[in-house]
């Protein structure tokens, strides 16, 4: 019984850590996207960092099914598609932007 309780507590703490990590990655992605939009030439690397951070968010998690997630993902992909420096490396960015923004209506909070 003691082992069962300990394993349940370990699972609960692991789940809380994963949830917090998703929220932190979403927040970082949003912040890097804003930095990029402030000065697109100077902060071009921030767009790549934003894409890496948003990729860390699990789509089935609470953070990965939020309106903010889909709006941020759509905005990142829109910027990737619009920037001629990044668009050859990300040819599917326009489609990804459309798909992400299409999910906004079905997202939770």
C-alpha positions in Angstrom: 0.0 0.0 0.0 2.9 2.3 0.9 4.5 1.7 -2.6 1.2 2.4 -4.3 0.8 5.7 -2.5 4.4 6.7 -3.2 4.1 5.9 -6.9 0.8 7.9 -7.1 2.6 10.9 -5.5 5.5 10.6 -7.9 3.1 10.5 -10.9 1.2 13.5 -9.6 4.4 15.5 -9.2 5.6 14.5 -12.6 2.3 15.6 -14.2 2.5 18.9 -12.4 6.1 19.5 -13.7 5.1 18.7 -17.3 2.1 21.1 -17.0 4.3 23.9 -15.6 6.9 23.2 -18.3 4.3 23.6 -21.1 3.0 26.9 -19.6 6.6 28.2 -19.3 7.4 27.2 -22.9 4.3 28.9 -24.2 5.1 32.1 -22.2 8.7 32.1 -23.6 7.5 31.5 -27.2 5.1 34.4 -26.8 7.8 36.7 -25.4 10.3 35.8 -28.2 7.6 36.4 -30.8 7.0 39.9 -29.4 10.7 40.6 -29.4 10.9 39.5 -33.0 8.0 41.7 -34.0 9.6 44.7 -32.3 12.6 44.6 -34.6 12.5 41.9 -37.2 16.0 42.3 -38.5 17.8 42.6 -35.1 15.8 39.9 -33.4 15.5 37.4 -36.2 16.9 34.6 -34.0 14.0 35.1 -31.6 11.5 33.8 -34.2 13.4 30.5 -34.4 13.6 30.3 -30.6 9.8 31.0 -30.4 9.2 28.1 -32.8 11.4 25.8 -30.7 9.7 26.8 -27.5 6.2 26.3 -28.9 7.2 22.9 -30.2 7.9 21.8 -26.6 4.2 22.4 -25.6 2.3 19.1 -25.8 -0.9 19.6 -27.8 -3.0 17.4 -25.6 -2.1 19.3 -22.4 -3.9 22.2 -20.9 -1.4 24.7 -22.3 -1.5 23.0 -25.7 -5.2 23.3 -26.1 -5.6 26.9 -25.1 -6.5 29.9 -27.3 -3.2 31.5 -26.5 -1.3 28.4 -27.8 -3.1 28.4 -31.1 -2.8 32.1 -31.6 0.9 32.1 -30.8 1.5 29.1 -33.1 -0.4 30.7 -35.9 1.5 34.0 -35.5 4.9 32.3 -35.5 4.1 30.4 -38.6 2.7 33.5 -40.3 5.9 35.3 -39.6 8.0 32.4 -40.9 6.0 32.3 -44.1 6.2 36.1 -44.6 9.9 36.4 -44.0 11.9 35.5 -47.1 14.9 34.4 -45.0 12.9 31.7 -43.2 10.3 30.7 -45.8 12.6 28.4 -47.8 13.4 26.4 -44.6 9.7 26.3 -43.5 7.7 25.7 -46.7 4.7 24.4 -44.7 4.5 27.5 -42.5 1.4 29.0 -44.3 -0.5 25.7 -43.9 0.6 25.4 -40.3 -0.6 29.0 -39.6 -4.0 28.3 -41.2 -4.4 25.1 -39.2 -3.4 26.7 -35.9 -5.7 29.7 -36.4 -8.5 27.4 -37.5 -8.3 25.7 -34.1 -8.9 28.9 -32.1 -12.6 28.5 -32.2 -12.5 25.0 -30.7 -9.8 25.8 -28.1 -10.4 25.9 -24.4 -10.1 29.2 -22.6 
